[in-house]
């Protein structure tokens, strides 16, 4: 796997009141903000089980529910409406009590972490605040199919690549509301989550490891997000893994100058 790394810390970027960082059930840091959808006249939102609703701008709790909720969300002249009115509030954050198992379902797709909804004029946008590790797991679950044990190093190398590119977007965001565009980079939440042993072990072995962020990054362009894995062709990575190469050596074949860092679990 990867070794010889040191700690790197990054601040949470985005529209979030500091009080939110202290509440229970917020995603593990560092937290990535992924745009799920925007310019919507309505969004169907469902939560299984108890949850709380906050204003992400002020950190104020707006409501609590002890059972699940399933409603269409609408923008109104007086603020967001989701099962009830929130007068004067044009952004809400839905926090499930058990995010590890419940999540928030947006237009039929379930996402871990929490989801913020913003009313921009007469349209809605949804942004998933999710831990970097869950984002990496979800992305790999949907695009990396083999389960053989000898491919573990290939999987670990892709985990580091995805985590690194997403982390770089966190450090150099395009705006204060979101870091990545989910539809562009192929993020589908928990729709295809994998739990097989080789997959789990590969992610554990490379957890929190990233390549050193590029300070000259051009920002989260659509092309850069869509091509997250294009720099490491699958066939070549798989051959290297079957040949016994470690994830570190696989990555350095494609990124000869790559250095590795370990993100602080505090993420602050």
C-alpha positions as CSV (number, residue, x, y, z in Angstrom):
1,X,0.0,0.0,0.0
2,X,1.1,3.6,0.6
3,X,3.7,4.5,3.2
4,X,6.1,7.3,4.0
5,X,3.4,10.0,4.3
6,X,2.8,12.9,6.6
7,X,-0.2,14.9,7.9
8,X,-1.9,17.6,5.9
9,X,-4.8,19.7,7.2
10,X,-7.4,21.6,5.3
11,X,-10.2,23.9,6.4
12,X,-13.8,23.2,5.6
13,X,-14.7,25.6,2.8
14,X,-18.3,26.6,2.1
15,X,-21.4,28.3,3.5
16,X,-21.7,26.7,6.9
17,X,-22.0,28.4,10.2
18,X,-19.4,27.2,12.7
19,X,-22.2,26.0,15.1
20,X,-23.0,23.3,12.6
21,X,-19.6,21.7,12.9
22,X,-20.4,20.9,16.6
23,X,-23.7,19.2,16.1
24,X,-24.1,15.4,16.2
25,X,-24.2,13.4,13.0
26,X,-22.3,15.8,10.8
27,X,-20.1,14.0,8.3
28,X,-16.5,13.1,9.2
29,X,-14.0,15.8,8.2
30,X,-12.7,16.7,5.8
31,X,-16.1,17.4,4.3
32,X,-16.5,17.6,0.5
33,X,-19.4,19.6,-0.9
34,X,-20.9,18.0,-4.1
35,X,-23.5,19.7,-6.2
36,X,-26.2,17.2,-6.9
37,X,-28.7,19.3,-8.9
38,X,-29.5,22.9,-9.6
39,X,-32.1,25.1,-11.4
40,X,-34.9,22.9,-10.2
41,X,-38.5,24.1,-9.8
42,X,-39.0,21.2,-7.3
43,X,-36.9,18.4,-5.7
44,X,-38.3,15.3,-4.1
45,X,-36.5,14.7,-0.8
46,X,-36.9,11.7,1.5
47,X,-35.3,10.8,4.8
48,X,-35.8,7.4,6.5
49,X,-36.0,7.9,10.2
50,X,-35.5,10.7,12.6
51,X,-33.8,13.9,11.4
52,X,-33.1,17.6,12.1
53,X,-33.4,20.6,9.9
54,X,-31.0,23.6,10.2
55,X,-30.4,26.9,8.6
56,X,-26.8,26.4,7.2
57,X,-26.2,30.1,7.1
58,X,-27.0,30.8,10.8
59,X,-26.6,27.4,12.3
60,X,-30.1,27.7,13.8
61,X,-32.2,24.5,14.3
62,X,-35.5,25.0,12.4
63,X,-37.3,21.7,13.2
64,X,-36.9,18.1,14.4
65,X,-38.7,15.0,13.3
66,X,-38.8,11.6,15.0
67,X,-40.0,9.7,12.0
68,X,-39.2,9.8,8.3
69,X,-40.3,12.4,5.9
70,X,-41.0,12.4,2.2
71,X,-42.1,15.5,0.3
72,X,-41.5,17.6,-2.7
73,X,-39.5,20.7,-1.9
74,X,-40.5,24.0,-3.5
75,X,-39.1,27.5,-3.7
76,X,-41.7,30.2,-2.6
77,X,-41.6,34.0,-2.3
78,X,-41.4,33.5,1.5
79,X,-38.7,30.8,1.5
80,X,-38.2,27.1,1.1
81,X,-41.2,24.7,1.6
82,X,-40.7,21.0,2.4
83,X,-43.7,19.6,4.1
84,X,-44.1,22.9,5.9
85,X,-43.2,26.5,5.4
86,X,-39.9,28.0,6.6
87,X,-40.7,31.7,6.5
88,X,-37.8,33.9,5.6
89,X,-35.4,31.0,5.2
90,X,-34.0,30.4,1.7
91,X,-31.6,27.5,2.6
92,X,-32.1,24.4,4.8
93,X,-29.8,21.6,5.8
94,X,-31.2,18.1,6.5
95,X,-29.3,16.0,9.0
96,X,-30.4,12.4,9.5
97,X,-30.0,11.1,13.1
98,X,-28.3,7.9,11.7
99,X,-26.6,9.1,8.5
100,X,-24.5,5.9,8.3
101,X,-27.7,3.9,7.6
102,X,-30.3,6.4,6.6
103,X,-28.9,9.1,4.4
104,X,-30.9,11.6,2.4
105,X,-32.7,10.6,-0.8
106,X,-32.8,13.3,-3.5
107,X,-34.9,12.6,-6.6
108,X,-34.6,8.9,-6.0
109,X,-30.9,8.6,-5.2
110,X,-29.7,8.2,-1.6
111,X,-26.6,10.1,-0.4
112,X,-24.6,9.7,2.8
113,X,-23.7,12.7,5.0
114,X,-26.1,15.6,5.0
115,X,-27.7,17.6,2.2
116,X,-28.1,21.4,1.9
117,X,-30.8,22.9,-0.2
118,X,-30.6,26.5,-1.5
119,X,-33.3,28.6,-3.1
120,X,-31.8,30.9,-5.8
121,X,-34.5,33.2,-7.0
122,X,-37.3,30.8,-8.1
123,X,-35.2,27.7,-8.4
124,X,-33.6,25.1,-6.0
125,X,-30.1,23.6,-5.8
126,X,-29.0,20.6,-3.7
127,X,-25.5,20.1,-2.3
128,X,-24.3,16.9,-0.5
129,X,-21.9,17.5,2.4
130,X,-20.2,14.2,2.5
131,X,-16.9,12.9,4.1
132,X,-14.1,12.6,1.6
133,X,-13.8,8.9,2.5
134,X,-17.5,8.2,1.7
135,X,-17.2,10.1,-1.6
136,X,-14.2,8.0,-2.6
137,X,-16.1,4.7,-1.6
138,X,-19.2,5.7,-3.6
139,X,-17.2,6.7,-6.7
140,X,-15.2,3.5,-6.7
141,X,-18.3,1.4,-6.0
142,X,-19.9,2.6,-9.2
143,X,-16.9,2.4,-11.6
144,X,-14.5,-0.4,-10.4
145,X,-16.1,-3.8,-10.8
146,X,-13.5,-6.6,-10.3
147,X,-13.5,-8.3,-6.9
148,X,-10.4,-10.6,-7.2
149,X,-7.9,-10.2,-4.3
150,X,-4.9,-9.7,-6.6
151,X,-6.6,-6.5,-7.8
152,X,-6.6,-4.9,-4.4
153,X,-3.5,-2.7,-5.2
154,X,-5.2,-1.5,-8.4
155,X,-8.3,-0.5,-6.4
156,X,-6.1,1.2,-3.8
157,X,-4.3,3.2,-6.4
158,X,-7.6,4.5,-7.8
159,X,-8.8,5.3,-4.3
160,X,-5.8,7.6,-3.8
161,X,-6.3,9.2,-7.2
162,X,-10.0,10.0,-6.7
163,X,-9.4,11.2,-3.1
164,X,-6.5,13.3,-4.3
165,X,-8.5,15.0,-7.1
166,X,-11.5,15.6,-4.8
167,X,-9.3,17.0,-2.0
168,X,-7.6,19.3,-4.5
169,X,-11.0,20.7,-5.4
170,X,-11.7,21.3,-1.7
171,X,-8.6,23.4,-1.4
172,X,-9.1,25.3,-4.6
173,X,-12.9,25.5,-4.9
174,X,-14.7,27.3,-7.8
175,X,-17.1,29.0,-5.3
176,X,-18.1,28.9,-1.7
177,X,-21.1,26.7,-2.2
178,X,-19.7,23.5,-3.7
179,X,-16.4,21.8,-4.6
180,X,-17.4,19.3,-7.3
181,X,-20.3,18.9,-9.7
182,X,-21.8,15.4,-9.0
183,X,-23.4,14.9,-12.5
184,X,-20.1,15.8,-14.2
185,X,-17.8,13.5,-12.2
186,X,-20.3,10.6,-12.1
187,X,-21.2,10.7,-8.4
188,X,-24.2,8.5,-7.7
189,X,-24.2,8.4,-3.9
190,X,-25.0,5.1,-2.4
191,X,-26.8,3.6,-5.4
192,X,-24.1,0.9,-6.0
193,X,-22.3,0.7,-2.7
194,X,-19.8,-2.2,-2.4
195,X,-19.0,-4.2,0.7
196,X,-17.0,-7.1,-0.5
197,X,-13.8,-7.9,1.4
198,X,-11.1,-7.0,-1.2
199,X,-12.9,-3.6,-1.8
200,X,-13.2,-2.8,1.9
201,X,-9.6,-3.8,2.7
202,X,-8.2,-1.8,-0.3
203,X,-9.9,1.4,1.0
204,X,-8.8,0.8,4.6
205,X,-5.2,0.3,3.5
206,X,-5.2,3.7,1.6
207,X,-7.5,5.7,3.9
208,X,-6.8,9.4,4.1
209,X,-3.8,9.1,1.7
210,X,-3.7,11.8,-1.0
211,X,-1.1,13.0,-3.5
212,X,0.2,16.5,-2.7
213,X,-2.3,19.1,-4.0
214,X,-1.2,21.1,-7.0
215,X,-1.0,24.8,-6.0
216,X,-1.2,25.7,-9.7
217,X,-4.5,23.9,-10.2
218,X,-6.7,25.5,-12.8
219,X,-9.8,24.9,-10.7
220,X,-12.7,22.4,-11.0
221,X,-13.3,22.6,-14.7
222,X,-15.9,20.2,-16.2
223,X,-13.3,18.4,-18.2
224,X,-11.0,17.9,-15.1
225,X,-13.9,16.5,-13.1
226,X,-15.2,14.2,-15.9
227,X,-11.7,12.8,-16.5
228,X,-10.9,11.8,-12.9
229,X,-9.6,8.4,-13.9
230,X,-8.5,9.0,-17.4
231,X,-4.8,9.5,-16.4
232,X,-4.5,5.9,-15.2
233,X,-5.9,3.5,-17.8
234,X,-7.6,0.5,-16.2
235,X,-5.9,-2.1,-18.3
236,X,-2.4,-0.9,-17.4
237,X,-3.2,-0.4,-13.7
238,X,-4.6,-4.0,-13.6
239,X,-1.5,-5.4,-15.2
240,X,0.7,-3.7,-12.7
241,X,-1.3,-5.0,-9.8
242,X,-1.3,-8.5,-11.1
243,X,2.5,-8.2,-11.5
244,X,2.7,-7.5,-7.8
245,X,3.3,-3.7,-7.8
246,X,2.1,-1.7,-4.9
247,X,-0.5,1.1,-5.1
248,X,2.3,3.6,-4.5
249,X,4.4,2.3,-7.4
250,X,1.4,2.1,-9.7
251,X,0.6,5.8,-9.1
252,X,4.2,6.9,-9.5
253,X,4.3,5.2,-12.9
254,X,1.7,7.7,-14.1
255,X,2.7,10.5,-11.8
256,X,6.5,10.2,-11.5
257,X,6.8,13.3,-9.3
258,X,4.0,12.3,-7.0
259,X,4.4,12.8,-3.2
260,X,2.0,11.5,-0.7
261,X,0.4,13.1,2.4
262,X,-1.9,11.8,5.1
263,X,-5.0,14.0,5.7
264,X,-5.5,14.8,9.3
265,X,-8.7,13.1,10.7
266,X,-9.6,16.5,12.2
267,X,-9.7,18.0,8.8
268,X,-9.7,21.5,10.3
